[in-house]
Amino acid sequence: MTLYVDGDAFPNLLKPILLRAIERLKIRTVVVSNKRITLGKSKYVTYVIVEQGADEADHYIAESADEGDLVITADIPLADRIITKKAHAIDHRGELYSHDNIKQYLAMRNLMEEIRDSGEMTRGPKPFSQKDAHEFANQLHRFLTRYCQ
């Protein structure tokens, strides 16, 4: 299994959590972004910087991920592409996307985008919190226990 991280919006609170898991389980990891970011030093982590552009990192990840890989992303369309490839996706708040729930998340995202495009003011996502980091850590642990042990 290869772990792909959609790095452009990856919360700093999650970096040490993820790095500990990578080191403990020796997981090959690819962090993809359109600017330089770092999780920390690890011989298991490769950094890929893609061209500037809204979806360049997403395209790289979607093209590179294979069945059984894990992608960490908050981008729902990317998660949908990953699930279609029979890979796995977890968001920054600990949601494990699956065939059972991804279409619902995608429909809600698209609905909210249509509402915003019509000029309606909507609230953005709630600020990322320590509770979110805890939920992410728990979900990552459950996933890795199931698939990497």
N, CA, C and O of each residue as an XYZ file, in Angstrom:
596
protein
N       0.840     -1.184      0.000
C       0.000      0.000      0.000
C       0.883      1.245      0.000
O       1.883      1.327      0.713
N       0.484      2.195     -0.812
C       1.110      3.506     -0.800
C       0.116      4.492     -0.225
O      -1.078      4.427     -0.515
N       0.609      5.394      0.582
C      -0.206      6.454      1.172
C       0.065      7.730      0.390
O       1.215      8.148      0.252
N      -0.995      8.347     -0.121
C      -0.887      9.635     -0.815
C      -1.529     10.701      0.053
O      -2.613     10.502      0.601
N      -0.853     11.830      0.174
C      -1.375     12.946      0.957
C      -1.585     14.125      0.013
O      -0.655     14.579     -0.653
N      -2.822     14.610     -0.032
C      -3.144     15.831     -0.764
C      -2.650     16.968      0.121
O      -3.351     17.400      1.036
N      -1.449     17.446     -0.153
C      -0.725     18.295      0.785
C      -1.096     19.755      0.826
O      -0.782     20.431      1.806
N      -1.753     20.275     -0.200
C      -1.981     21.714     -0.267
C      -2.791     22.268      0.895
O      -2.554     23.399      1.319
N      -3.717     21.519      1.406
C      -4.546     22.014      2.516
C      -4.444     21.109      3.737
O      -5.356     21.067      4.563
N      -3.334     20.386      3.851
C      -3.189     19.441      4.963
C      -2.917     20.202      6.256
O      -1.941     20.948      6.338
N      -3.769     20.024      7.272
C      -3.624     20.786      8.526
C      -2.330     20.458      9.277
O      -1.934     19.297      9.378
N      -1.693     21.481      9.790
C      -0.451     21.299     10.552
C      -0.636     20.412     11.766
O       0.285     19.685     12.138
N      -1.807     20.453     12.397
C      -2.065     19.603     13.572
C      -1.936     18.118     13.253
O      -1.650     17.314     14.139
N      -2.145     17.755     11.999
C      -2.129     16.339     11.628
C      -0.753     15.825     11.237
O      -0.537     14.614     11.188
N       0.170     16.718     10.961
C       1.481     16.294     10.474
C       2.210     15.357     11.436
O       2.684     14.310     10.995
N       2.323     15.680     12.732
C       3.029     14.744     13.620
C       2.285     13.423     13.804
O       2.916     12.381     13.975
N       0.976     13.453     13.771
C       0.174     12.221     13.892
C       0.485     11.303     12.728
O       0.754     10.116     12.910
N       0.444     11.866     11.528
C       0.678     11.071     10.334
C       2.122     10.590     10.261
O       2.371      9.436      9.912
N       3.064     11.450     10.583
C       4.472     11.064     10.518
C       4.788      9.909     11.472
O       5.543      9.003     11.119
N       4.220      9.938     12.665
C       4.440      8.821     13.611
C       3.931      7.503     13.024
O       4.599      6.476     13.140
N       2.753      7.527     12.393
C       2.192      6.313     11.799
C       3.063      5.824     10.643
O       3.312      4.626     10.517
N       3.517      6.733      9.814
C       4.378      6.383      8.681
C       5.652      5.708      9.170
O       6.053      4.666      8.651
N       6.279      6.305     10.164
C       7.527      5.755     10.696
C       7.307      4.415     11.391
O       8.085      3.479     11.205
N       6.259      4.326     12.181
C       5.990      3.099     12.949
C       5.742      1.914     12.019
O       6.233      0.812     12.264
N       4.977      2.145     10.952
C       4.589      1.053     10.063
C       5.394      1.007      8.766
O       5.174      0.133      7.927
N       6.333      1.953      8.599
C       7.201      1.991      7.415
C       6.371      2.051      6.126
O       6.558      1.251      5.209
N       5.464      3.009      6.083
C       4.543      3.145      4.956
C       5.141      4.063      3.893
O       5.511      5.202      4.176
N       5.228      3.554      2.680
C       5.662      4.401      1.550
C       4.610      5.488      1.378
O       3.425      5.201      1.209
N       5.063      6.752      1.426
C       4.151      7.897      1.410
C       4.588      8.904      0.355
O       5.774      9.197      0.203
N       3.610      9.423     -0.365
C       3.857     10.453     -1.371
C       2.996     11.657     -1.010
O       1.769     11.567     -0.987
N       3.649     12.786     -0.728
C       2.948     14.032     -0.423
C       2.962     14.869     -1.689
O       4.023     15.200     -2.218
N       1.766     15.208     -2.171
C       1.641     15.932     -3.437
C       1.061     17.312     -3.161
O       0.040     17.446     -2.487
N       1.727     18.338     -3.694
C       1.262     19.709     -3.485
C       1.774     20.587     -4.615
O       2.613     20.163     -5.411
N       1.265     21.818     -4.683
C       1.785     22.734     -5.699
C       2.717     23.775     -5.093
O       3.062     24.768     -5.734
N       3.119     23.535     -3.845
C       4.144     24.357     -3.194
C       4.878     23.463     -2.196
O       4.402     22.382     -1.849
N       6.009     23.915     -1.751
C       6.804     23.107     -0.824
C       6.136     23.039      0.545
O       5.870     24.062      1.175
N       5.873     21.821      0.987
C       5.391     21.579      2.347
C       6.154     20.371      2.873
O       6.767     19.636      2.099
N       6.118     20.167      4.169
C       6.802     19.004      4.732
C       6.019     18.445      5.909
O       5.434     19.185      6.701
N       6.022     17.130      6.003
C       5.459     16.461      7.178
C       6.524     16.339      8.259
O       6.220     16.263      9.449
N       7.756     16.322      7.828
C       8.893     16.079      8.699
C       9.843     15.138      7.980
O       9.553     14.677      6.876
N      10.969     14.857      8.598
C      11.974     14.009      7.960
C      11.599     12.543      8.108
O      11.294     12.070      9.203
N      11.628     11.836      6.989
C      11.391     10.403      6.989
C      11.903      9.815      5.688
O      11.710     10.391      4.617
N      12.546      8.684      5.782
C      13.016      8.015      4.565
C      11.863      7.377      3.794
O      12.050      6.918      2.667
N      10.676      7.345      4.394
C       9.515      6.747      3.749
C       8.659      7.766      2.989
O       7.700      7.391      2.313
N       9.002      9.046      3.099
C       8.179     10.099      2.507
C       8.887     10.717      1.296
O      10.048     11.118      1.367
N       8.152     10.780      0.190
C       8.598     11.448     -1.027
C       7.687     12.650     -1.246
O       6.475     12.565     -1.050
N       8.276     13.762     -1.652
C       7.508     14.981     -1.913
C       7.466     15.233     -3.413
O       8.495     15.201     -4.089
N       6.275     15.483     -3.920
C       6.085     15.791     -5.335
C       5.429     17.157     -5.424
O       4.363     17.385     -4.854
N       6.079     18.065     -6.147
C       5.500     19.394     -6.381
C       5.012     19.415     -7.824
O       5.776     19.201     -8.765
N       3.718     19.678     -7.968
C       3.098     19.725     -9.291
C       2.978     21.165     -9.763
O       3.252     22.095     -9.004
N       2.572     21.351    -11.001
C       2.350     22.684    -11.559
C       1.305     23.428    -10.734
O       0.476     22.813    -10.063
N       1.354     24.752    -10.789
C       0.321     25.564    -10.145
C      -1.001     25.313    -10.856
O      -1.041     25.156    -12.076
N      -2.065     25.279    -10.094
C      -3.389     25.056    -10.670
C      -4.276     24.395     -9.651
O      -3.815     23.637     -8.798
N      -5.545     24.689     -9.747
C      -6.497     24.261     -8.725
C      -6.529     22.754     -8.515
O      -6.632     22.301     -7.375
N      -6.445     21.971     -9.574
C      -6.625     20.526     -9.423
C      -5.407     19.709     -9.835
O      -5.518     18.498    -10.026
N      -4.259     20.340     -9.974
C      -3.075     19.609    -10.438
C      -2.660     18.503     -9.473
O      -2.351     17.392     -9.905
N      -2.650     18.789     -8.184
C      -2.293     17.759     -7.197
C      -3.321     16.633     -7.225
O      -2.964     15.458     -7.141
N      -4.593     16.994     -7.343
C      -5.658     15.984     -7.391
C      -5.472     15.062     -8.598
O      -5.599     13.844     -8.477
N      -5.172     15.643     -9.756
C      -4.978     14.835    -10.969
C      -3.799     13.875    -10.794
O      -3.878     12.702    -11.161
N      -2.715     14.391    -10.231
C      -1.534     13.543    -10.021
C      -1.881     12.357     -9.110
O      -1.538     11.214     -9.409
N      -2.554     12.641     -8.017
C      -2.913     11.581     -7.067
C      -3.859     10.582     -7.710
O      -3.657      9.374     -7.597
N      -4.892     11.076     -8.385
C      -5.881     10.184     -9.008
C      -5.241      9.283    -10.065
O      -5.624      8.122    -10.206
N      -4.273      9.815    -10.801
C      -3.601      9.015    -11.817
C      -2.614      8.028    -11.201
O      -2.381      6.960    -11.767
N      -2.036      8.365    -10.061
C      -0.988      7.538     -9.462
C      -1.516      6.457     -8.530
O      -0.927      5.380     -8.441
N      -2.597      6.721     -7.846
C      -3.107      5.775     -6.846
C      -3.608      4.502     -7.518
O      -4.202      4.527     -8.596
N      -3.348      3.403     -6.845
C      -3.795      2.097     -7.318
C      -4.762      1.482     -6.312
O      -4.916      1.976     -5.195
N      -5.398      0.416     -6.718
C      -6.304     -0.311     -5.840
C      -5.590     -0.645     -4.531
O      -4.458     -1.129     -4.531
N      -6.269     -0.379     -3.420
C      -5.716     -0.685     -2.110
C      -4.910      0.426     -1.475
O      -4.616      0.360     -0.281
N      -4.539      1.454     -2.241
C      -3.797      2.578     -1.673
C      -4.719      3.417     -0.802
O      -5.941      3.278     -0.855
N      -4.124      4.282     -0.005
C      -4.871      5.198      0.854
C      -4.529      6.624      0.468
O      -3.359      6.969      0.304
N      -5.561      7.457      0.322
C      -5.386      8.871      0.022
C      -5.999      9.675      1.158
O      -7.127      9.421      1.579
N      -5.242     10.644      1.644
C      -5.761     11.557      2.657
C      -6.036     12.878      1.961
O      -5.125     13.540      1.464
N      -7.311     13.249      1.935
C      -7.724     14.458      1.229
C      -9.042     14.980      1.783
O      -9.875     14.219      2.275
N      -9.211     16.288      1.693
C     -10.490     16.902      2.029
C     -11.278     17.198      0.757
O     -12.387     17.728      0.825
N     -10.723     16.863     -0.385
C     -11.351     17.138     -1.670
C     -12.300     15.983     -2.035
O     -11.850     14.877     -2.335
N     -13.580     16.242     -2.006
C     -14.573     15.183     -2.218
C     -14.544     14.642     -3.653
O     -14.625     13.426     -3.830
N     -14.433     15.493     -4.690
C     -14.318     14.910     -6.036
C     -13.088     13.999     -6.186
O     -13.159     12.972     -6.861
N     -11.979     14.366     -5.567
C     -10.808     13.487     -5.600
C     -11.118     12.185     -4.869
O     -10.792     11.107     -5.367
N     -11.736     12.269     -3.708
C     -12.095     11.057     -2.962
C     -12.987     10.148     -3.811
O     -12.831      8.927     -3.787
N     -13.908     10.733     -4.551
C     -14.785      9.957     -5.428
C     -13.970      9.227     -6.494
O     -14.215      8.051     -6.763
N     -13.015      9.909     -7.094
C     -12.161      9.280     -8.097
C     -11.352      8.136     -7.496
O     -11.147      7.106     -8.138
N     -10.898      8.322     -6.267
C     -10.096      7.306     -5.583
C     -10.941      6.080     -5.255
O     -10.508      4.948     -5.470
N     -12.138      6.303     -4.739
C     -13.031      5.192     -4.395
C     -13.378      4.394     -5.647
O     -13.471      3.168     -5.594
N     -13.570      5.078     -6.772
C     -13.866      4.415     -8.038
C     -12.733      3.469     -8.438
O     -12.977      2.454     -9.090
N     -11.498      3.795     -8.053
C     -10.334      2.955     -8.370
C     -10.133      1.831     -7.353
O      -9.133      1.115     -7.408
N     -11.078      1.674     -6.428
C     -11.000      0.664     -5.366
C      -9.830      0.918     -4.425
O      -9.248     -0.007     -3.859
N      -9.503      2.195     -4.277
C      -8.544      2.609     -3.260
C      -9.358      3.194     -2.104
O     -10.588      3.144     -2.128
N      -8.691      3.741     -1.106
C      -9.354      4.239      0.099
C      -9.063      5.722      0.271
O      -8.034      6.221     -0.184
N      -9.984      6.424      0.934
C      -9.788      7.852      1.182
C     -10.309      8.221      2.565
O     -11.389      7.798      2.979
N      -9.512      9.019      3.265
C      -9.883      9.555      4.584
C      -9.731     11.064      4.501
O      -8.765     11.565      3.925
N     -10.690     11.794      5.082
C     -10.542     13.250      5.087
C      -9.854     13.706      6.370
O      -9.601     12.907      7.272
N      -9.560     14.988      6.436
C      -8.799     15.550      7.554
C      -9.535     15.487      8.880
O      -8.920     15.599      9.940
N     -10.831     15.312      8.828
C     -11.627     15.253     10.060
C     -11.961     13.821     10.474
O     -12.718     13.596     11.418
N     -11.383     12.854      9.750
C     -11.532     11.463     10.143
C     -12.638     10.697      9.447
O     -12.937      9.568      9.833
N     -13.253     11.281      8.432
C     -14.291     10.555      7.695
C     -13.636      9.584      6.723
O     -12.798      9.974      5.910
N     -14.026      8.316      6.815
C     -13.562      7.315      5.856
C     -14.588      7.262      4.733
O     -15.726      6.841      4.938
N     -14.176      7.693      3.545
C     -15.084      7.649      2.404
C     -15.162      6.219      1.896
O     -14.186      5.472      1.965
N     -16.321      5.843      1.388
C     -16.537      4.486      0.896
C     -17.539      4.516     -0.255
O     -18.125      5.556     -0.556
N     -17.728      3.356     -0.894
C     -18.745      3.255     -1.941
C     -20.125      3.581     -1.385
O     -20.992      4.070     -2.110
N     -20.328      3.311     -0.100
C     -21.635      3.539      0.527
C     -21.937      4.999      0.803
O     -23.107      5.371      0.892
N     -20.915      5.842      0.942
C     -21.200      7.223      1.334
C     -20.660      8.301      0.392
O     -21.052      9.461      0.519
N     -19.786      7.963     -0.535
C     -19.120      9.009     -1.315
C     -20.087      9.774     -2.214
O     -19.940     10.985     -2.378
N     -21.056      9.107     -2.791
C     -21.994      9.802     -3.686
C     -22.846     10.797     -2.906
O     -23.193     11.860     -3.422
N     -23.181     10.458     -1.676
C     -23.938     11.391     -0.828
C     -23.098     12.634     -0.518
O     -23.599     13.755     -0.604
N     -21.836     12.442     -0.163
C     -20.947     13.578      0.095
C     -20.773     14.433     -1.163
O     -20.770     15.662     -1.093
N     -20.629     13.775     -2.302
C     -20.454     14.492     -3.561
C     -21.706     15.293     -3.915
O     -21.604     16.436     -4.359
N     -22.886     14.702     -3.723
C     -24.135     15.406     -4.014
C     -24.293     16.627     -3.110
O     -24.711     17.687     -3.576
N     -23.967     16.493     -1.833
C     -24.071     17.622     -0.902
C     -23.076     18.718     -1.276
O     -23.411     19.902     -1.235
N     -21.880     18.335     -1.634
C     -20.866     19.313     -2.047
C     -21.335     20.072     -3.285
O     -21.211     21.295     -3.356
N     -21.872     19.341     -4.256
C     -22.343     19.974     -5.487
C     -23.532     20.890     -5.227
O     -23.625     21.966     -5.817
N     -24.441     20.474     -4.352
C     -25.580     21.313     -3.993
C     -25.102     22.617     -3.351
O     -25.570     23.696     -3.716
N     -24.186     22.523     -2.411
C     -23.674     23.732     -1.751
C     -22.952     24.641     -2.750
O     -23.042     25.865     -2.651
N     -22.246     24.054     -3.701
C     -21.571     24.849     -4.725
C     -22.601     25.589     -5.591
O     -22.404     26.756     -5.929
N     -23.686     24.916     -5.944
C     -24.753     25.564     -6.722
C     -25.384     26.715     -5.932
O     -25.661     27.774     -6.494
N     -25.609     26.510     -4.648
C     -26.187     27.560     -3.810
C     -25.256     28.765     -3.756
O     -25.706     29.903     -3.889
N     -23.960     28.523     -3.563
C     -22.987     29.628     -3.536
C     -22.918     30.335     -4.881
O     -22.848     31.563     -4.944
N     -22.937     29.543     -5.972
C     -22.864     30.126     -7.317
C     -24.081     30.987     -7.630
O     -24.003     31.894     -8.458
N     -25.206     30.709     -6.972
C     -26.416     31.508     -7.204
C     -26.379     32.824     -6.428
O     -27.292     33.641     -6.545
N     -25.328     33.028     -5.638
C     -25.179     34.271     -4.894
C     -25.565     34.179     -3.435
O     -25.412     35.146     -2.689
N     -26.057     33.047     -3.028
C     -26.448     32.855     -1.625
C     -25.200     32.766     -0.758
O     -24.227     32.103     -1.118
N     -25.235     33.432      0.370
C     -24.113     33.374      1.308
C     -24.269     32.121      2.171
O     -25.315     31.902      2.781
N     -23.240     31.325      2.212
C     -23.249     30.127      3.056
C     -22.047     30.180      3.977
O     -21.050     30.849      3.704
N     -22.170     29.465      5.062
C     -21.016     29.365      5.960
C     -20.044     28.343      5.386
O     -20.449     27.332      4.812
N     -18.784     28.618      5.550
C     -17.769     27.665      5.134
C     -17.653     26.567      6.172
O     -18.447     26.500      7.110
N     -16.671     25.715      6.005
C     -16.485     24.651      6.998
C     -16.082     25.239      8.343
O     -15.453     26.295      8.417
N     -16.456     24.538      9.395
C     -16.066     25.015     10.721
C     -14.544     24.946     10.843
O     -13.900     24.135     10.177
N     -13.975     25.795     11.689
C     -12.516     25.778     11.853
C     -12.024     24.396     12.308
O     -12.691     23.703     13.076
N     -10.857     24.025     11.819
C     -10.259     22.746     12.194
C      -9.871     22.800     13.658
O      -9.267     23.774     14.108
N     -10.217     21.755     14.408
C     -10.015     21.768     15.856
C      -9.193     20.565     16.328
O      -8.889     19.650     15.562
N      -8.852     20.603     17.593
C      -8.149     19.478     18.212
C      -9.033     18.226     18.182
O      -8.532     17.112     18.029
N     -10.335     18.414     18.329
C     -11.268     17.283     18.248
C     -11.202     16.640     16.869
O     -11.223     15.415     16.752
N     -11.120     17.467     15.816
C     -10.994     16.942     14.458
C      -9.703     16.142     14.309
O      -9.696     15.070     13.703
N      -8.624     16.660     14.859
C      -7.337     15.957     14.802
C      -7.437     14.611     15.512
O      -6.875     13.620     15.046
N      -8.148     14.568     16.635
C      -8.340     13.331     17.383
C      -9.153     12.325     16.552
O      -8.820     11.140     16.506
N     -10.207     12.800     15.906
C     -11.033     11.927     15.060
C     -10.208     11.370     13.902
O     -10.324     10.194     13.555
N      -9.374     12.226     13.308
C      -8.502     11.775     12.229
C      -7.549     10.686     12.734
O      -7.400      9.643     12.097
N      -6.912     10.930     13.869
C      -5.958      9.968     14.426
C      -6.638      8.626     14.690
O      -6.072      7.573     14.397
N      -7.840      8.662     15.239
C      -8.572      7.421     15.512
C      -8.898      6.665     14.225
O      -8.706      5.451     14.150
N      -9.389      7.379     13.220
C      -9.751      6.732     11.961
C      -8.510      6.174     11.267
O      -8.539      5.063     10.739
N      -7.428      6.939     11.266
C      -6.187      6.469     10.664
C      -5.701      5.207     11.365
O      -5.282      4.251     10.712
N      -5.756      5.205     12.682
C      -5.335      4.026     13.450
C      -6.195      2.811     13.095
O      -5.668      1.720     12.875
N      -7.518      2.997     13.040
C      -8.411      1.881     12.690
C      -8.091      1.351     11.291
O      -8.018      0.142     11.074
N      -7.904      2.272     10.355
C      -7.616      1.861      8.988
C      -6.290      1.097      8.911
O      -6.226      0.009      8.337
N      -5.251      1.666      9.483
C      -3.930      1.035      9.402
C      -3.894     -0.289     10.140
O      -3.202     -1.214      9.715
N      -4.624     -0.395     11.230
C      -4.701     -1.670     11.959
C      -5.338     -2.736     11.075
O      -4.914     -3.892     11.079
N      -6.339     -2.347     10.332
C      -7.055     -3.280      9.468
C      -6.247     -3.671      8.238
O      -6.252     -4.839      7.848
N      -5.549     -2.713      7.614
C      -4.928     -2.959      6.315
C      -3.404     -3.112      6.330
O      -2.826     -3.544      5.332
N      -2.754     -2.772      7.422
C      -1.276     -2.799      7.421
C      -0.686     -3.742      8.463
O       0.526     -3.722      8.679
N      -1.467     -4.532      9.087
C      -0.908     -5.388     10.134
C      -0.961     -6.850      9.743
O      -0.531     -7.710     10.511
